[in-house]
Structure formats: C-alpha cells, structure tokens
Amino acid sequence: MTLQIAYFAWVRERMGVADETVDLPAGVTNVSSLVAWLAARDARGQVAFAEPQRIRAAIDGVMMGLDAPLAGAREVALFPPVTGG
C-alpha cells in the first residue's frame, strides 16, 4: 500500500522533511504500527517517534486515534498535541 505522510511542528523538524510517500510493509495496518515502523526505519524516525503516545494523527483530514486502521487511506498527518493560546 502506498501512503502519503505529512509531518507537522516538531515531528517535521525531527524527520527533516514535511512529507513523503512510502510503500508500507504488509504488517503496517493502523496508525500505531505506522508510527512504530517509522521509528524503526532510521535514526530520524527513532528521535521523532521516541514517545509515540504523544503523537496525534489525521487520516485523510479526519482526526483519529492510534488504533485507527489505514485501509483505504491516502494520507496520514502526524503531529504533536496541539495547544491553544
């Protein structure tokens, strides 16, 4: 499955790119497994996703939990918690 991933705020800074297109391995089926795969892929991902519980996600523009399935998704946005002010 090919997926567009967009990174925001400090996640983007740590990944070193704003977005990328990836071909997911068969075992990556939800947001949590995507984050784990990105963390294991290289040193940048390891730093960006060292605390996966802090990551928020939107699938095709809709906020989702880390257990949300990726089936049929075109884009996943990954970002830290958003605060107001």
N, CA, C and O atoms as CSV, one atom per row, in Angstrom:
chain,resi,resn,atom,element,x,y,z
A,1,MET,N,N,0.838,-1.170,0.000
A,1,MET,CA,C,0.000,0.000,0.000
A,1,MET,C,C,0.893,1.247,0.000
A,1,MET,O,O,1.833,1.346,0.788
A,2,THR,N,N,0.592,2.178,-0.876
A,2,THR,CA,C,1.316,3.437,-0.943
A,2,THR,C,C,0.549,4.486,-0.154
A,2,THR,O,O,-0.671,4.594,-0.271
A,3,LEU,N,N,1.271,5.259,0.651
A,3,LEU,CA,C,0.643,6.221,1.542
A,3,LEU,C,C,1.455,7.509,1.565
A,3,LEU,O,O,2.685,7.479,1.619
A,4,GLN,N,N,0.760,8.633,1.525
A,4,GLN,CA,C,1.381,9.943,1.694
A,4,GLN,C,C,1.371,10.265,3.190
A,4,GLN,O,O,0.331,10.160,3.840
A,5,ILE,N,N,2.513,10.653,3.733
A,5,ILE,CA,C,2.605,11.017,5.141
A,5,ILE,C,C,3.052,12.465,5.227
A,5,ILE,O,O,4.044,12.854,4.609
A,6,ALA,N,N,2.320,13.261,5.994
A,6,ALA,CA,C,2.667,14.660,6.238
A,6,ALA,C,C,3.065,14.802,7.701
A,6,ALA,O,O,2.418,14.252,8.592
A,7,TYR,N,N,4.133,15.545,7.931
A,7,TYR,CA,C,4.637,15.763,9.279
A,7,TYR,C,C,4.484,17.238,9.641
A,7,TYR,O,O,4.679,18.109,8.793
A,8,PHE,N,N,4.137,17.521,10.892
A,8,PHE,CA,C,3.933,18.891,11.322
A,8,PHE,C,C,4.686,19.192,12.619
A,8,PHE,O,O,4.961,18.297,13.418
A,9,ALA,N,N,5.015,20.482,12.809
A,9,ALA,CA,C,5.638,21.006,14.023
A,9,ALA,C,C,6.953,20.268,14.306
A,9,ALA,O,O,7.747,20.041,13.393
A,10,TRP,N,N,7.182,19.893,15.577
A,10,TRP,CA,C,8.473,19.275,15.894
A,10,TRP,C,C,8.637,17.895,15.277
A,10,TRP,O,O,9.765,17.419,15.148
A,11,VAL,N,N,7.560,17.244,14.897
A,11,VAL,CA,C,7.691,15.955,14.198
A,11,VAL,C,C,8.379,16.205,12.849
A,11,VAL,O,O,9.291,15.469,12.470
A,12,ARG,N,N,7.942,17.243,12.127
A,12,ARG,CA,C,8.559,17.598,10.846
A,12,ARG,C,C,10.033,17.965,11.040
A,12,ARG,O,O,10.892,17.536,10.270
A,13,GLU,N,N,10.314,18.756,12.066
A,13,GLU,CA,C,11.703,19.149,12.320
A,13,GLU,C,C,12.590,17.937,12.570
A,13,GLU,O,O,13.705,17.860,12.055
A,14,ARG,N,N,12.099,17.005,13.350
A,14,ARG,CA,C,12.896,15.818,13.681
A,14,ARG,C,C,13.012,14.854,12.504
A,14,ARG,O,O,14.030,14.177,12.357
A,15,MET,N,N,11.972,14.786,11.660
A,15,MET,CA,C,12.032,13.909,10.487
A,15,MET,C,C,12.878,14.518,9.366
A,15,MET,O,O,13.425,13.793,8.535
A,16,GLY,N,N,12.984,15.847,9.346
A,16,GLY,CA,C,13.790,16.506,8.336
A,16,GLY,C,C,13.087,16.711,7.006
A,16,GLY,O,O,13.702,17.186,6.051
A,17,VAL,N,N,11.810,16.362,6.927
A,17,VAL,CA,C,11.007,16.555,5.716
A,17,VAL,C,C,9.584,16.920,6.122
A,17,VAL,O,O,9.130,16.565,7.210
A,18,ALA,N,N,8.887,17.629,5.243
A,18,ALA,CA,C,7.496,17.994,5.517
A,18,ALA,C,C,6.542,16.859,5.180
A,18,ALA,O,O,5.501,16.698,5.817
A,19,ASP,N,N,6.908,16.072,4.169
A,19,ASP,CA,C,6.050,14.946,3.771
A,19,ASP,C,C,6.863,13.958,2.951
A,19,ASP,O,O,7.970,14.249,2.499
A,20,GLU,N,N,6.288,12.800,2.778
A,20,GLU,CA,C,6.912,11.761,1.955
A,20,GLU,C,C,5.865,10.745,1.549
A,20,GLU,O,O,4.821,10.613,2.188
A,21,THR,N,N,6.157,10.039,0.489
A,21,THR,CA,C,5.313,8.944,0.033
A,21,THR,C,C,6.060,7.654,0.325
A,21,THR,O,O,7.232,7.511,-0.023
A,22,VAL,N,N,5.368,6.711,0.969
A,22,VAL,CA,C,6.011,5.451,1.352
A,22,VAL,C,C,5.185,4.263,0.878
A,22,VAL,O,O,3.969,4.358,0.707
A,23,ASP,N,N,5.855,3.166,0.674
A,23,ASP,CA,C,5.202,1.882,0.426
A,23,ASP,C,C,5.252,1.117,1.738
A,23,ASP,O,O,6.327,0.756,2.216
A,24,LEU,N,N,4.095,0.876,2.311
A,24,LEU,CA,C,4.032,0.238,3.624
A,24,LEU,C,C,4.246,-1.262,3.546
A,24,LEU,O,O,3.764,-1.913,2.620
A,25,PRO,N,N,4.964,-1.812,4.510
A,25,PRO,CA,C,5.066,-3.268,4.609
A,25,PRO,C,C,3.712,-3.855,5.005
A,25,PRO,O,O,2.859,-3.145,5.538
A,26,ALA,N,N,3.517,-5.110,4.754
A,26,ALA,CA,C,2.232,-5.771,4.997
A,26,ALA,C,C,1.756,-5.661,6.440
A,26,ALA,O,O,0.549,-5.587,6.668
A,27,GLY,N,N,2.638,-5.649,7.404
A,27,GLY,CA,C,2.236,-5.626,8.807
A,27,GLY,C,C,1.798,-4.273,9.337
A,27,GLY,O,O,1.318,-4.177,10.467
A,28,VAL,N,N,1.955,-3.232,8.542
A,28,VAL,CA,C,1.570,-1.881,8.979
A,28,VAL,C,C,0.115,-1.661,8.585
A,28,VAL,O,O,-0.194,-1.374,7.429
A,29,THR,N,N,-0.781,-1.800,9.573
A,29,THR,CA,C,-2.210,-1.782,9.280
A,29,THR,C,C,-2.993,-0.692,10.002
A,29,THR,O,O,-4.147,-0.425,9.668
A,30,ASN,N,N,-2.354,-0.056,11.003
A,30,ASN,CA,C,-3.034,1.032,11.716
A,30,ASN,C,C,-2.013,2.129,12.040
A,30,ASN,O,O,-0.821,1.973,11.775
A,31,VAL,N,N,-2.488,3.229,12.610
A,31,VAL,CA,C,-1.602,4.356,12.890
A,31,VAL,C,C,-0.488,3.951,13.847
A,31,VAL,O,O,0.664,4.337,13.651
A,32,SER,N,N,-0.809,3.193,14.859
A,32,SER,CA,C,0.198,2.772,15.833
A,32,SER,C,C,1.325,1.972,15.169
A,32,SER,O,O,2.500,2.211,15.446
A,33,SER,N,N,0.975,1.039,14.310
A,33,SER,CA,C,2.015,0.253,13.636
A,33,SER,C,C,2.779,1.104,12.622
A,33,SER,O,O,3.952,0.839,12.360
A,34,LEU,N,N,2.134,2.121,12.047
A,34,LEU,CA,C,2.833,3.061,11.161
A,34,LEU,C,C,3.886,3.830,11.945
A,34,LEU,O,O,5.031,3.936,11.507
A,35,VAL,N,N,3.508,4.364,13.098
A,35,VAL,CA,C,4.443,5.115,13.935
A,35,VAL,C,C,5.608,4.208,14.369
A,35,VAL,O,O,6.764,4.633,14.347
A,36,ALA,N,N,5.309,2.977,14.758
A,36,ALA,CA,C,6.364,2.038,15.163
A,36,ALA,C,C,7.305,1.742,13.997
A,36,ALA,O,O,8.520,1.675,14.178
A,37,TRP,N,N,6.748,1.567,12.809
A,37,TRP,CA,C,7.563,1.295,11.616
A,37,TRP,C,C,8.452,2.492,11.290
A,37,TRP,O,O,9.633,2.329,10.985
A,38,LEU,N,N,7.877,3.701,11.356
A,38,LEU,CA,C,8.667,4.908,11.098
A,38,LEU,C,C,9.789,5.058,12.125
A,38,LEU,O,O,10.894,5.470,11.772
A,39,ALA,N,N,9.521,4.730,13.380
A,39,ALA,CA,C,10.536,4.820,14.434
A,39,ALA,C,C,11.667,3.821,14.206
A,39,ALA,O,O,12.824,4.115,14.508
A,40,ALA,N,N,11.346,2.666,13.688
A,40,ALA,CA,C,12.351,1.619,13.483
A,40,ALA,C,C,13.112,1.776,12.169
A,40,ALA,O,O,14.145,1.138,11.967
A,41,ARG,N,N,12.609,2.615,11.287
A,41,ARG,CA,C,13.168,2.739,9.941
A,41,ARG,C,C,14.538,3.404,9.918
A,41,ARG,O,O,15.420,2.973,9.174
A,42,ASP,N,N,14.729,4.451,10.724
A,42,ASP,CA,C,16.023,5.138,10.722
A,42,ASP,C,C,16.157,5.994,11.981
A,42,ASP,O,O,15.231,6.075,12.788
A,43,ALA,N,N,17.316,6.631,12.141
A,43,ALA,CA,C,17.591,7.422,13.345
A,43,ALA,C,C,16.661,8.622,13.478
A,43,ALA,O,O,16.265,8.974,14.589
A,44,ARG,N,N,16.308,9.253,12.365
A,44,ARG,CA,C,15.387,10.399,12.424
A,44,ARG,C,C,14.037,9.958,12.980
A,44,ARG,O,O,13.476,10.623,13.851
A,45,GLY,N,N,13.523,8.858,12.487
A,45,GLY,CA,C,12.248,8.340,12.971
A,45,GLY,C,C,12.317,7.926,14.424
A,45,GLY,O,O,11.359,8.117,15.173
A,46,GLN,N,N,13.440,7.361,14.828
A,46,GLN,CA,C,13.611,6.957,16.221
A,46,GLN,C,C,13.491,8.158,17.146
A,46,GLN,O,O,12.866,8.065,18.203
A,47,VAL,N,N,14.083,9.285,16.760
A,47,VAL,CA,C,14.013,10.503,17.566
A,47,VAL,C,C,12.604,11.106,17.505
A,47,VAL,O,O,12.046,11.478,18.537
A,48,ALA,N,N,12.034,11.203,16.313
A,48,ALA,CA,C,10.716,11.824,16.143
A,48,ALA,C,C,9.619,11.077,16.877
A,48,ALA,O,O,8.685,11.687,17.396
A,49,PHE,N,N,9.730,9.759,16.921
A,49,PHE,CA,C,8.662,8.948,17.498
A,49,PHE,C,C,9.097,8.199,18.755
A,49,PHE,O,O,8.600,7.112,19.049
A,50,ALA,N,N,10.032,8.799,19.489
A,50,ALA,CA,C,10.522,8.188,20.724
A,50,ALA,C,C,9.423,8.064,21.771
A,50,ALA,O,O,9.470,7.173,22.619
A,51,GLU,N,N,8.434,8.951,21.717
A,51,GLU,CA,C,7.298,8.904,22.635
A,51,GLU,C,C,6.011,8.815,21.814
A,51,GLU,O,O,5.313,9.816,21.646
A,52,PRO,N,N,5.696,7.634,21.306
A,52,PRO,CA,C,4.562,7.508,20.385
A,52,PRO,C,C,3.220,7.920,20.988
A,52,PRO,O,O,2.309,8.298,20.252
A,53,GLN,N,N,3.085,7.855,22.288
A,53,GLN,CA,C,1.825,8.246,22.925
A,53,GLN,C,C,1.550,9.742,22.778
A,53,GLN,O,O,0.415,10.179,22.966
A,54,ARG,N,N,2.563,10.522,22.448
A,54,ARG,CA,C,2.394,11.973,22.258
A,54,ARG,C,C,1.939,12.329,20.848
A,54,ARG,O,O,1.543,13.468,20.599
A,55,ILE,N,N,1.986,11.393,19.941
A,55,ILE,CA,C,1.669,11.658,18.542
A,55,ILE,C,C,0.156,11.678,18.312
A,55,ILE,O,O,-0.576,10.842,18.840
A,56,ARG,N,N,-0.287,12.633,17.529
A,56,ARG,CA,C,-1.678,12.721,17.091
A,56,ARG,C,C,-1.697,12.466,15.595
A,56,ARG,O,O,-0.701,12.697,14.910
A,57,ALA,N,N,-2.826,11.991,15.086
A,57,ALA,CA,C,-2.908,11.642,13.671
A,57,ALA,C,C,-4.242,12.049,13.063
A,57,ALA,O,O,-5.281,12.064,13.722
A,58,ALA,N,N,-4.170,12.375,11.791
A,58,ALA,CA,C,-5.369,12.597,10.992
A,58,ALA,C,C,-5.237,11.732,9.750
A,58,ALA,O,O,-4.207,11.745,9.076
A,59,ILE,N,N,-6.279,10.989,9.458
A,59,ILE,CA,C,-6.313,10.170,8.253
A,59,ILE,C,C,-7.251,10.853,7.273
A,59,ILE,O,O,-8.433,11.047,7.554
A,60,ASP,N,N,-6.707,11.213,6.122
A,60,ASP,CA,C,-7.474,11.931,5.097
A,60,ASP,C,C,-8.244,13.098,5.695
A,60,ASP,O,O,-9.407,13.326,5.361
A,61,GLY,N,N,-7.580,13.840,6.586
A,61,GLY,CA,C,-8.137,15.055,7.161
A,61,GLY,C,C,-9.046,14.878,8.360
A,61,GLY,O,O,-9.611,15.857,8.847
A,62,VAL,N,N,-9.203,13.654,8.851
A,62,VAL,CA,C,-10.076,13.389,9.990
A,62,VAL,C,C,-9.230,12.882,11.155
A,62,VAL,O,O,-8.496,11.902,11.026
A,63,MET,N,N,-9.343,13.566,12.296
A,63,MET,CA,C,-8.606,13.135,13.486
A,63,MET,C,C,-8.980,11.708,13.859
A,63,MET,O,O,-10.155,11.343,13.864
A,64,MET,N,N,-7.980,10.915,14.167
A,64,MET,CA,C,-8.171,9.507,14.509
A,64,MET,C,C,-7.248,9.135,15.653
A,64,MET,O,O,-6.245,9.805,15.899
A,65,GLY,N,N,-7.593,8.063,16.351
A,65,GLY,CA,C,-6.743,7.511,17.388
A,65,GLY,C,C,-5.645,6.661,16.785
A,65,GLY,O,O,-5.665,6.352,15.593
A,66,LEU,N,N,-4.683,6.284,17.619
A,66,LEU,CA,C,-3.568,5.473,17.148
A,66,LEU,C,C,-3.989,4.070,16.717
A,66,LEU,O,O,-3.241,3.389,16.015
A,67,ASP,N,N,-5.179,3.632,17.130
A,67,ASP,CA,C,-5.655,2.306,16.729
A,67,ASP,C,C,-6.444,2.341,15.420
A,67,ASP,O,O,-6.938,1.305,14.976
A,68,ALA,N,N,-6.569,3.502,14.802
A,68,ALA,CA,C,-7.344,3.635,13.562
A,68,ALA,C,C,-6.688,2.866,12.426
A,68,ALA,O,O,-5.474,2.954,12.240
A,69,PRO,N,N,-7.477,2.111,11.662
A,69,PRO,CA,C,-6.927,1.353,10.540
A,69,PRO,C,C,-6.520,2.262,9.384
A,69,PRO,O,O,-7.087,3.339,9.198
A,70,LEU,N,N,-5.535,1.818,8.614
A,70,LEU,CA,C,-5.048,2.565,7.463
A,70,LEU,C,C,-5.677,2.121,6.151
A,70,LEU,O,O,-5.454,2.758,5.122
A,71,ALA,N,N,-6.448,1.057,6.161
A,71,ALA,CA,C,-7.042,0.530,4.926
A,71,ALA,C,C,-7.798,1.627,4.195
A,71,ALA,O,O,-8.679,2.270,4.765
A,72,GLY,N,N,-7.453,1.835,2.941
A,72,GLY,CA,C,-8.122,2.822,2.114
A,72,GLY,C,C,-7.629,4.247,2.292
A,72,GLY,O,O,-8.077,5.141,1.573
A,73,ALA,N,N,-6.721,4.484,3.226
A,73,ALA,CA,C,-6.217,5.840,3.471
A,73,ALA,C,C,-5.317,6.290,2.324
A,73,ALA,O,O,-4.585,5.495,1.735
A,74,ARG,N,N,-5.391,7.589,2.024
A,74,ARG,CA,C,-4.490,8.181,1.041
A,74,ARG,C,C,-3.393,8.990,1.720
A,74,ARG,O,O,-2.254,9.028,1.254
A,75,GLU,N,N,-3.755,9.647,2.847
A,75,GLU,CA,C,-2.790,10.482,3.548
A,75,GLU,C,C,-2.961,10.349,5.054
A,75,GLU,O,O,-4.078,10.266,5.566
A,76,VAL,N,N,-1.832,10.331,5.750
A,76,VAL,CA,C,-1.827,10.384,7.206
A,76,VAL,C,C,-0.965,11.563,7.609
A,76,VAL,O,O,0.179,11.690,7.171
A,77,ALA,N,N,-1.522,12.426,8.449
A,77,ALA,CA,C,-0.768,13.547,9.005
A,77,ALA,C,C,-0.391,13.196,10.436
A,77,ALA,O,O,-1.236,12.745,11.210
A,78,LEU,N,N,0.852,13.397,10.785
A,78,LEU,CA,C,1.348,13.093,12.129
A,78,LEU,C,C,1.881,14.374,12.763
A,78,LEU,O,O,2.649,15.109,12.143
A,79,PHE,N,N,1.470,14.636,14.000
A,79,PHE,CA,C,1.840,15.882,14.654
A,79,PHE,C,C,1.761,15.729,16.160
A,79,PHE,O,O,1.136,14.793,16.659
A,80,PRO,N,N,2.399,16.655,16.902
A,80,PRO,CA,C,2.324,16.623,18.352
A,80,PRO,C,C,0.971,17.157,18.812
A,80,PRO,O,O,0.203,17.682,18.005
A,81,PRO,N,N,0.679,17.027,20.097
A,81,PRO,CA,C,-0.560,17.601,20.620
A,81,PRO,C,C,-0.616,19.100,20.324
A,81,PRO,O,O,0.400,19.793,20.380
A,82,VAL,N,N,-1.788,19.578,20.017
A,82,VAL,CA,C,-1.987,20.980,19.679
A,82,VAL,C,C,-2.470,21.724,20.917
A,82,VAL,O,O,-3.362,21.259,21.626
A,83,THR,N,N,-1.877,22.871,21.164
A,83,THR,CA,C,-2.316,23.686,22.293
A,83,THR,C,C,-2.791,25.031,21.782
A,83,THR,O,O,-2.355,25.503,20.733
A,84,GLY,N,N,-3.668,25.625,22.517
A,84,GLY,CA,C,-4.178,26.948,22.146
A,84,GLY,C,C,-3.420,28.034,22.881
A,84,GLY,O,O,-2.538,27.754,23.693
A,85,GLY,N,N,-3.766,29.259,22.591
A,85,GLY,CA,C,-3.096,30.298,23.332
A,85,GLY,C,C,-3.159,31.596,22.723
A,85,GLY,O,O,-2.621,32.560,23.268
